[in-house]
Structures are given as C-alpha cells and as structure tokens.
Amino acid sequence: MSREKGKGFIAEFKKFIMRGNVLDMAVGVIVGGAFTSIVTSLNQDILTPILAVFGGTDFGYLTVTLGSGENAPVLCYGNFITAVINFLITALVIFCLIKGINAVGDRVKRAEEKRAAEANPPKPTTKKCPYCLSEIPIEAVRCAHCTSRLDEED
C-alpha cells in the first residue's frame, strides 16, 4: 500500500512540475536573474559614474566607520543607494514593459471584438410600424404610437 502511495505522490509531483504555471515561473526567475544583472551593470557601470560627475562622488564608495580600530564596523550606505537605484530602474523598466504589453493586448482584444461584431451582427431589437413608421419593440403586436394592430408576418 505504501508503494502505491509513493507512486501516486511521484505522479502527482510530476504533474505539478509539468504544469505550465510552474514552467513559466521557472523561466521568469531565470530571465529575471539575467535582467537583474543587466540593470545592475547599467547602474554600476553607466549611471553611477555619470551621477558621480554631477555629485562629485561614486555611490559605491560612500561609507561611515562606526567606532575606531581595525575591526570597527563599516556602514556601506553607498551600496544601499546603489541598490535603491537598481530597484527603481528595474521597477521603471518592468512598469514600461507591462504597460506596453497591456497596450498591445488591449489593441489585439479590440480588433478581435471588432471582427467578431462584424461577423455576428447583433439581432435587431426594434422594427418599424408599417402604418406610422415609428420604431417599436420587435415583439410588439400593437404600435405604441398609432395603436395599429400589427400582423404576425411583419
């Protein structure tokens, strides 16, 4: 019996791993790691030196020594500033990507809806009274305007 449970557990785990969501998430994590290294390089190799020209210093080297002596702890707040800049750049780029993807998706959805509407026009909900030519509901048996009795064949 425990052997059957083991097979069931392995089969269930295999089914879980092979689902699209897990694979998509794994790809997202890998691409996210690569993207993070690109953003970090952009910040450290390009933006930080440019900002250092205007600010007179490179953020990576900003430190405060707490105490005195060889083993005194050092706060590397420049690294924190660099991490914050990395985060803001990453968030901005992801925001722009998602905004662009959503815009393209909306455009595609509108085009599909337009094609569907053209292929299947809505059924009429009104008809014209043959006597006074007023718009009346399609189910009407008497005209609300001229009170004429409408035949079933109209």
Backbone as JSON, one array per atom type, in Angstrom:
{
  "sequence": "MSREKGKGFIAEFKKFIMRGNVLDMAVGVIVGGAFTSIVTSLNQDILTPILAVFGGTDFGYLTVTLGSGENAPVLCYGNFITAVINFLITALVIFCLIKGINAVGDRVKRAEEKRAAEANPPKPTTKKCPYCLSEIPIEAVRCAHCTSRLDEED",
  "N": [[0.82, -1.19, 0.0], [1.93, 1.28, 0.8], [3.71, 1.53, -1.23], [2.08, 2.07, -3.43], [1.12, 4.56, -2.64], [3.48, 6.01, -2.78], [4.01, 5.95, -5.54], [1.79, 7.36, -6.39], [2.26, 9.83, -5.18], [4.65, 10.61, -6.43], [3.76, 10.68, -9.08], [1.85, 12.69, -8.82], [3.49, 14.83, -8.07], [5.07, 15.01, -10.38], [3.09, 15.74, -12.21], [2.43, 18.24, -11.14], [4.87, 19.64, -11.52], [5.04, 19.67, -14.29], [3.03, 21.32, -15.08], [1.97, 24.27, -16.78], [2.17, 26.73, -15.38], [4.2, 26.44, -13.42], [6.45, 25.95, -14.99], [6.5, 28.32, -16.46], [6.97, 30.1, -14.38], [9.54, 29.28, -13.58], [11.04, 29.92, -15.85], [10.61, 32.68, -15.79], [11.96, 33.36, -13.41], [14.61, 32.76, -14.11], [15.03, 34.46, -16.34], [14.53, 36.85, -15.01], [16.71, 36.92, -13.23], [18.83, 37.23, -15.05], [18.07, 39.67, -16.14], [18.25, 41.29, -13.9], [21.02, 41.33, -13.52], [21.74, 42.78, -15.77], [20.52, 45.26, -15.27], [21.88, 45.93, -12.92], [24.48, 46.18, -13.91], [24.04, 48.31, -15.7], [23.46, 50.32, -13.87], [25.78, 50.37, -12.15], [27.96, 50.57, -13.95], [27.35, 52.57, -15.79], [25.3, 54.56, -15.05], [25.97, 55.3, -12.33], [28.7, 56.3, -12.5], [28.14, 58.53, -14.15], [26.39, 60.0, -12.53], [28.19, 60.47, -10.52], [29.85, 62.33, -11.64], [28.29, 64.62, -11.57], [27.6, 64.73, -8.86], [30.02, 64.54, -7.61], [31.0, 62.29, -6.4], [31.26, 58.68, -6.25], [28.67, 56.48, -5.66], [29.1, 53.88, -4.7], [31.32, 53.88, -3.04], [30.72, 55.24, -0.74], [30.87, 55.37, 2.64], [30.57, 54.86, 6.22], [32.44, 54.74, 9.07], [31.93, 53.05, 12.02], [32.9, 53.68, 15.06], [36.3, 53.02, 16.19], [39.5, 51.71, 15.2], [40.89, 48.6, 13.84], [38.95, 46.6, 13.44], [36.53, 47.9, 13.37], [33.08, 48.34, 12.75], [31.68, 48.95, 9.5], [29.49, 51.0, 7.81], [28.14, 50.65, 4.71], [26.66, 52.68, 3.09], [26.56, 53.71, 0.58], [26.43, 51.5, -1.1], [23.85, 50.73, -0.48], [22.41, 52.9, -1.52], [23.01, 52.49, -4.2], [21.71, 50.02, -4.54], [19.05, 50.84, -4.16], [18.75, 52.55, -6.35], [19.09, 50.64, -8.39], [16.79, 49.09, -7.89], [14.75, 51.01, -8.43], [15.22, 51.55, -11.14], [14.81, 49.0, -12.22], [12.11, 48.6, -11.5], [10.92, 50.7, -12.96], [11.53, 49.96, -15.62], [10.21, 47.46, -15.77], [7.59, 48.34, -15.28], [7.2, 49.91, -17.6], [7.44, 47.91, -19.56], [5.27, 46.18, -18.9], [3.17, 47.98, -19.21], [3.38, 48.5, -21.96], [2.96, 45.89, -22.98], [0.35, 45.42, -22.05], [-0.98, 47.45, -23.49], [-0.64, 46.57, -26.14], [-1.97, 44.13, -25.92], [-4.58, 45.05, -25.33], [-5.14, 46.37, -27.72], [-5.12, 44.24, -29.54], [-7.23, 42.74, -28.47], [-9.39, 44.53, -28.84], [-9.42, 44.58, -31.65], [-10.08, 41.92, -32.2], [-12.63, 41.8, -31.01], [-13.95, 43.63, -32.64], [-13.82, 42.32, -35.12], [-15.35, 40.07, -34.46], [-17.82, 41.28, -33.94], [-18.42, 42.3, -36.45], [-18.64, 39.91, -37.87], [-20.76, 38.63, -36.6], [-23.4, 40.26, -36.51], [-25.46, 42.08, -34.18], [-28.73, 40.89, -33.24], [-31.7, 42.44, -34.39], [-33.56, 44.62, -32.25], [-35.67, 46.2, -32.51], [-38.39, 47.26, -34.65], [-39.99, 48.74, -37.56], [-43.07, 50.33, -37.5], [-45.54, 49.43, -39.84], [-47.5, 51.21, -40.48], [-47.25, 53.83, -39.3], [-44.57, 54.18, -39.33], [-42.94, 54.36, -37.06], [-40.4, 53.56, -34.63], [-40.59, 50.54, -32.94], [-40.69, 48.02, -30.32], [-39.49, 44.77, -31.22], [-41.06, 42.6, -30.5], [-43.59, 43.62, -30.28], [-47.15, 43.7, -30.65], [-48.92, 45.6, -31.14], [-48.81, 48.93, -32.21], [-47.26, 51.44, -30.34], [-47.47, 54.1, -30.91], [-49.34, 54.72, -33.0], [-51.3, 52.96, -32.42], [-52.06, 50.86, -34.03], [-52.98, 47.57, -34.96], [-50.64, 45.02, -35.31], [-49.74, 42.73, -37.8], [-48.78, 39.27, -37.61], [-46.93, 38.59, -39.52], [-45.24, 40.76, -40.03]],
  "CA": [[0.0, 0.0, 0.0], [2.8, 2.45, 0.82], [4.32, 1.63, -2.54], [1.1, 2.75, -4.27], [1.11, 5.97, -2.25], [4.7, 6.6, -3.31], [3.82, 6.18, -6.97], [0.81, 8.43, -6.52], [2.92, 11.07, -4.8], [5.6, 10.95, -7.52], [2.96, 11.07, -10.25], [1.25, 13.99, -8.53], [4.57, 15.82, -8.13], [5.42, 15.16, -11.8], [2.0, 16.52, -12.82], [2.6, 19.61, -10.65], [6.05, 20.25, -12.15], [4.83, 19.82, -15.73], [2.01, 22.33, -15.38], [2.52, 25.46, -17.43], [2.47, 27.82, -14.45], [5.49, 26.21, -12.78], [7.48, 26.15, -16.0], [6.55, 29.76, -16.74], [7.6, 30.75, -13.24], [10.96, 28.98, -13.63], [11.61, 30.76, -16.92], [10.58, 34.05, -15.29], [13.04, 33.54, -12.43], [15.89, 32.76, -14.83], [15.1, 35.71, -17.09], [14.63, 37.92, -14.02], [18.1, 36.96, -12.76], [19.64, 37.83, -16.11], [17.66, 41.07, -16.24], [18.81, 41.97, -12.74], [22.45, 41.59, -13.77], [21.82, 43.86, -16.77], [20.2, 46.52, -14.59], [22.98, 46.23, -12.01], [25.58, 46.68, -14.73], [23.65, 49.64, -16.17], [23.59, 51.25, -12.75], [27.15, 50.49, -11.66], [28.94, 50.9, -14.99], [26.97, 53.72, -16.62], [24.61, 55.64, -14.35], [26.68, 55.77, -11.15], [29.77, 57.23, -12.88], [27.58, 59.79, -14.66], [25.93, 60.73, -11.36], [29.38, 60.87, -9.75], [30.36, 63.57, -12.26], [27.48, 65.74, -11.08], [27.61, 64.75, -7.41], [31.39, 64.59, -7.15], [31.42, 61.04, -5.78], [30.65, 57.44, -6.71], [27.89, 55.98, -4.54], [29.62, 52.62, -4.2], [32.4, 54.07, -2.06], [30.23, 56.01, 0.41], [30.85, 54.55, 3.85], [30.75, 55.5, 7.51], [33.04, 53.81, 10.02], [31.33, 53.18, 13.34], [33.92, 53.36, 16.05], [37.68, 53.15, 15.75], [40.28, 50.48, 15.22], [40.89, 47.79, 12.62], [37.73, 45.79, 13.32], [35.34, 48.74, 13.54], [32.08, 48.08, 11.7], [31.57, 49.96, 8.46], [28.22, 51.09, 7.09], [28.34, 50.95, 3.29], [25.38, 53.23, 2.65], [26.65, 53.91, -0.88], [25.89, 50.28, -1.71], [22.4, 50.79, -0.32], [21.91, 53.87, -2.52], [23.11, 51.8, -5.49], [20.63, 49.02, -4.58], [17.79, 51.56, -4.35], [18.71, 52.98, -7.76], [18.83, 49.42, -9.16], [15.38, 48.76, -7.73], [13.91, 51.98, -9.13], [15.38, 51.34, -12.58], [14.13, 47.74, -12.54], [10.67, 48.84, -11.4], [10.52, 51.55, -14.08], [11.57, 49.18, -16.86], [9.13, 46.48, -15.73], [6.36, 49.1, -15.46], [7.08, 50.27, -19.03], [7.18, 46.68, -20.32], [3.9, 45.73, -18.64], [2.28, 48.97, -19.83], [3.42, 48.23, -23.4], [2.32, 44.6, -23.24], [-1.09, 45.62, -21.86], [-1.49, 48.26, -24.6], [-0.72, 45.69, -27.31], [-3.05, 43.18, -25.65], [-5.85, 45.76, -25.49], [-5.34, 46.64, -29.15], [-5.48, 42.95, -30.15], [-8.57, 42.39, -27.99], [-10.37, 45.38, -29.54], [-9.5, 44.14, -33.04], [-10.84, 40.66, -32.2], [-14.03, 42.13, -30.73], [-14.5, 44.29, -33.83], [-14.04, 41.27, -36.12], [-16.47, 39.25, -34.02], [-19.04, 42.07, -34.11], [-18.71, 42.36, -37.88], [-19.03, 38.58, -38.33], [-22.05, 38.3, -35.99], [-24.09, 41.49, -36.11], [-26.5, 41.81, -33.18], [-30.09, 40.76, -33.76], [-32.46, 43.69, -34.17], [-34.47, 44.64, -31.1], [-36.81, 47.04, -32.87], [-38.86, 47.22, -36.05], [-40.79, 49.91, -37.9], [-44.52, 50.12, -37.68], [-45.82, 49.62, -41.27], [-48.52, 52.24, -40.66], [-46.76, 55.18, -38.99], [-43.12, 54.09, -39.49], [-42.25, 54.61, -35.8], [-39.62, 52.45, -34.08], [-41.28, 49.86, -31.85], [-40.02, 46.76, -29.98], [-39.72, 43.73, -32.23], [-42.11, 41.69, -30.03], [-44.86, 44.34, -30.16], [-48.26, 43.28, -31.51], [-49.68, 46.81, -31.39], [-47.92, 50.09, -32.24], [-47.46, 52.35, -29.2], [-47.66, 55.45, -31.4], [-50.58, 54.88, -33.73], [-52.15, 51.92, -31.84], [-52.49, 49.92, -35.05], [-52.7, 46.16, -34.67], [-49.63, 44.55, -36.26], [-49.89, 41.32, -38.18], [-47.67, 38.41, -37.21], [-45.98, 38.45, -40.6], [-44.37, 41.94, -40.11]],
  "C": [[0.87, 1.25, 0.0], [3.49, 2.64, -0.52], [3.39, 2.36, -3.51], [1.04, 4.24, -3.94], [2.33, 6.68, -2.8], [4.57, 6.9, -4.79], [2.84, 7.32, -7.21], [1.43, 9.78, -6.2], [3.86, 11.53, -5.9], [4.82, 11.39, -8.75], [2.33, 12.43, -10.05], [2.29, 15.1, -8.6], [4.97, 16.08, -9.58], [4.36, 16.0, -12.52], [2.11, 17.98, -12.42], [3.73, 20.32, -11.38], [5.79, 20.52, -13.63], [3.73, 20.8, -16.09], [2.67, 23.57, -15.94], [2.93, 26.55, -16.46], [3.84, 27.66, -13.82], [6.62, 26.43, -13.77], [7.62, 27.63, -16.35], [7.25, 30.5, -15.62], [9.11, 30.5, -13.25], [11.66, 29.82, -14.7], [11.66, 32.21, -16.47], [11.7, 34.32, -14.29], [14.39, 33.62, -13.13], [16.07, 34.06, -15.61], [15.23, 36.9, -16.14], [16.04, 38.05, -13.47], [19.01, 37.6, -13.79], [19.33, 39.32, -16.24], [18.23, 41.88, -15.09], [20.28, 42.27, -12.95], [22.63, 42.69, -14.8], [21.56, 45.2, -16.1], [21.32, 46.91, -13.63], [24.17, 46.79, -12.77], [25.28, 48.08, -15.25], [23.86, 50.67, -15.08], [25.05, 51.47, -12.37], [28.12, 51.01, -12.72], [28.61, 52.15, -15.78], [26.38, 54.85, -15.78], [25.39, 56.18, -13.15], [27.86, 56.66, -11.51], [29.26, 58.56, -13.41], [27.09, 60.64, -13.49], [27.1, 61.22, -10.52], [29.98, 62.15, -10.33], [29.61, 64.76, -11.7], [27.55, 65.86, -9.55], [29.0, 64.79, -6.83], [31.86, 63.32, -6.49], [30.68, 59.86, -6.39], [29.93, 56.83, -5.52], [28.48, 54.73, -3.9], [30.66, 52.77, -3.1], [31.96, 54.9, -0.85], [30.1, 55.09, 1.62], [30.95, 55.43, 5.08], [31.32, 54.44, 8.44], [32.46, 54.1, 11.4], [32.37, 52.75, 14.37], [35.32, 53.57, 15.48], [38.38, 51.81, 15.84], [40.12, 49.72, 13.92], [39.56, 47.08, 12.39], [36.45, 46.6, 13.53], [34.35, 48.46, 12.41], [31.95, 49.27, 10.75], [30.19, 49.88, 7.82], [28.51, 51.5, 5.65], [27.03, 51.47, 2.71], [25.39, 53.57, 1.16], [26.14, 52.7, -1.62], [24.37, 50.25, -1.61], [21.78, 51.75, -1.33], [21.94, 53.23, -3.91], [21.99, 50.77, -5.62], [19.28, 49.69, -4.8], [17.65, 52.03, -5.8], [18.44, 51.78, -8.66], [17.35, 49.05, -9.1], [14.49, 49.71, -8.53], [14.01, 51.82, -10.64], [14.64, 50.07, -13.0], [12.61, 47.94, -12.52], [10.16, 49.67, -12.57], [10.49, 50.76, -15.38], [10.44, 48.15, -16.88], [7.78, 47.17, -15.91], [6.14, 49.43, -16.94], [6.78, 49.03, -19.88], [5.74, 46.22, -20.14], [2.9, 46.68, -19.28], [2.22, 48.75, -21.34], [2.71, 46.94, -23.76], [0.8, 44.73, -23.09], [-1.7, 46.43, -23.0], [-1.64, 47.4, -25.86], [-1.85, 44.69, -27.13], [-4.42, 43.81, -25.82], [-6.17, 46.01, -26.95], [-5.78, 45.35, -29.87], [-6.89, 42.55, -29.75], [-9.65, 43.21, -28.69], [-10.54, 44.94, -30.99], [-10.29, 42.84, -33.15], [-12.32, 40.91, -31.95], [-14.69, 42.77, -31.94], [-14.78, 43.26, -34.92], [-15.23, 40.39, -35.75], [-17.8, 39.98, -34.22], [-19.42, 42.16, -35.58], [-19.19, 41.02, -38.4], [-20.42, 38.2, -37.81], [-22.75, 39.58, -35.57], [-25.2, 41.18, -35.12], [-27.87, 41.73, -33.83], [-30.85, 42.04, -33.47], [-33.41, 43.54, -32.99], [-35.71, 45.49, -31.38], [-37.19, 46.8, -34.33], [-39.68, 48.47, -36.29], [-42.24, 49.5, -38.06], [-44.83, 50.36, -39.16], [-46.83, 50.74, -41.53], [-47.98, 53.65, -40.42], [-45.23, 55.29, -39.08], [-42.34, 54.49, -38.23], [-41.47, 53.36, -35.39], [-40.37, 51.86, -32.9], [-40.51, 48.58, -31.52], [-40.41, 45.67, -30.96], [-40.83, 42.77, -31.82], [-43.5, 42.34, -29.99], [-45.91, 43.78, -31.13], [-49.18, 44.47, -31.82], [-48.69, 47.98, -31.32], [-48.26, 51.03, -31.09], [-47.77, 53.76, -29.67], [-49.02, 55.64, -32.08], [-51.65, 53.86, -33.31], [-52.69, 50.93, -32.87], [-52.11, 48.5, -34.61], [-51.75, 45.67, -35.76], [-49.87, 43.09, -36.55], [-48.64, 40.55, -37.76], [-46.59, 38.34, -38.29], [-45.04, 39.65, -40.72], [-43.08, 41.67, -39.41]]
}
